[in-house]
Amino acid sequence: MSWQPEIDELRRREELARRMGGPEKVKRQHDGGKLTVRERIDRLLDKGSFHEVGAIAGKATYDDEGALTDFLPANFVMGRGRIEGRPVVVGGDDFTVRGGAGDAAIGSKQVYAEQMANELRLPLVRLIDGTGGGGSVKSLEIDQRTYVPANQGWDWVTDNLGKVPVVGLGLGSVAGLGSARLVTSHYSLMVREISHMFIAGPPLVARLGQNLTKEELGGSDIHARAGAVDDVVDSEEEAFERTRAFLSYLPSNVFELPPRAACEDDVDRREEWLIEAVPRDRRKVYDMRKVIAAVVDTGSFFEMGRKYGGPVITGLCRLDGWPVAILGSDPRFYGGGWTADAAIKVTRFIDLANTFHLPVVNLSDVPGFLIGKQAEVDGTIRHGARALAALYQARVPWCTVITRRSFGVAGAAHGNHVRLHYRYAWPSADWGSLPIEGGIEAAYRSELAAAEDPKALHAEIEERLNRYRSPFRTAEAFLAEEIIDPRDTRPLLCEFANLAAPLREPGMTGFAMRP
Amino acid sequence: MPSKNVVSEIAGSVWKIEKKAGDTVEAEETIVILESMKMEIPIASPIAGKVASLAVTEGDMVDVDQLIAVVEG
């Protein structure tokens, strides 16, 4: 006698699990414009690569003879698979089973996925579509008791931020613990219209007198602008595409180094227009994203957090095929001055680069912190100081290109000043403690007050000081190491990426990324 | 006709009005220039069309998300 009957029984149970919440619930999922968790996994992973773990975990019903009559799978599907040939762990909520709520969960499955990613040192993708693990008050009647809450698996969830790349995809309405799982990741996004995120959803909030739709309370654009998630996309397909792209820049874990890709682009490519990228008129802005696109390997710029912390641009890119973290200033947001949210964005980004050993290129044009009442109200200096701490804690190779302004504390944060100044300045560079335009009133207050014609004196002082403003004078004193032709930026950055590659050190860092 | 609200993504003051109500605009063409951190920050039309109304005048202080203009495509 072989064990065939048991294998048949196993296959039958697996088949029942694949029905998820049943045809009616699956139809509802599709009618809502959403894929089922199994469709999502199939589309995310390399074709046919999914190896499920715990498929037959769920709630079974038996007849009097002990034969299985029905089976409702647990509402979390997980396992291993491949993305672009590299192994990953994937786990997703099944909204067709009790809306993904905790009372239909077998909590240990979620924890297992986190632990599996951690111990096998594999990237983790969370497909989030449900209330997570929090459960509902219905559990009171089932358990006939209540419990002290605990965030199940959070030891692994937190530890994973320092060990393996974690991507959180918001693919439905998520609340409570599900929301926390979405944002506790290195890269998170929500799909417009089908995805919402709340601490608590509209029915609970209505009790506060706030009658809001899901979209009004926790729509994807609200969270992308608040920086709660990194990005918003228009479709699930796009979400999977961005997940694959994000992971391609990162190592599978911190004990490895980011993988080099083939480079089709010419490392010596010099874009002619860069010589006039920065307007001579200091009041005029320019498009830093265009500059970034011109200096990195063609098509390799992967921006993250576009809607948040506008003065700072953050993304991943390749230089001669090497993955690099790229920071840039956007002069169109406060001239590139750091707001509180820009500083928070910088901190997270440096932590990400440092955790996964990505060398950093910083295209910097920072007139300082944003000033004014709102900047003080926002606690800008605290968040800015955190960004400084992240910068001085970072150990990855770092190269700065000062494209224009560098003033004050935030301007000085273009690099760690005690490390080798691997930096360049474009001829448009303009730097100091304070810009002349704003600094004269402060520094020459008494002279201006005593002057018969303060306006004329101001102009005279400004003219005098402007003579000292040339970056060549700074370079004479070797306070700026190299002034370069902007068209040489790409060749020089590719040289940096090649020099930096052997300096990258695998292993855990003292400060892993915090969500 | 679809109309589009053009809002400011930053706080600043209105330095210059480039287009008035009734003017035609191209996509990405500047309607208003704000001043912030001593820089001129152009606020551009997201679509081609006609400026239906302007919500600011030169010298106004604007906040994040404040309506600048309405453009009809």
Chai-1 contact restraints between the chains, C-beta under 6 A:
chainA,res_idxA,chainB,res_idxB,connection_type,confidence,min_distance_angstrom,max_distance_angstrom,comment,restraint_id
A,R283,B,M39,contact,1.0,0.0,6.0,A-B,restraint_1
A,R283,B,E40,contact,1.0,0.0,6.0,A-B,restraint_2
A,V285,B,M39,contact,1.0,0.0,6.0,A-B,restraint_3
A,R332,B,I41,contact,1.0,0.0,6.0,A-B,restraint_4
A,F333,B,I10,contact,1.0,0.0,6.0,A-B,restraint_5
A,Y334,B,I10,contact,1.0,0.0,6.0,A-B,restraint_6
A,Y334,B,S36,contact,1.0,0.0,6.0,A-B,restraint_7
A,Y334,B,M37,contact,1.0,0.0,6.0,A-B,restraint_8
A,G335,B,M37,contact,1.0,0.0,6.0,A-B,restraint_9
A,G335,B,M39,contact,1.0,0.0,6.0,A-B,restraint_10
A,G337,B,M37,contact,1.0,0.0,6.0,A-B,restraint_11
A,P367,B,M37,contact,1.0,0.0,6.0,A-B,restraint_12
A,E437,B,K38,contact,1.0,0.0,6.0,A-B,restraint_13
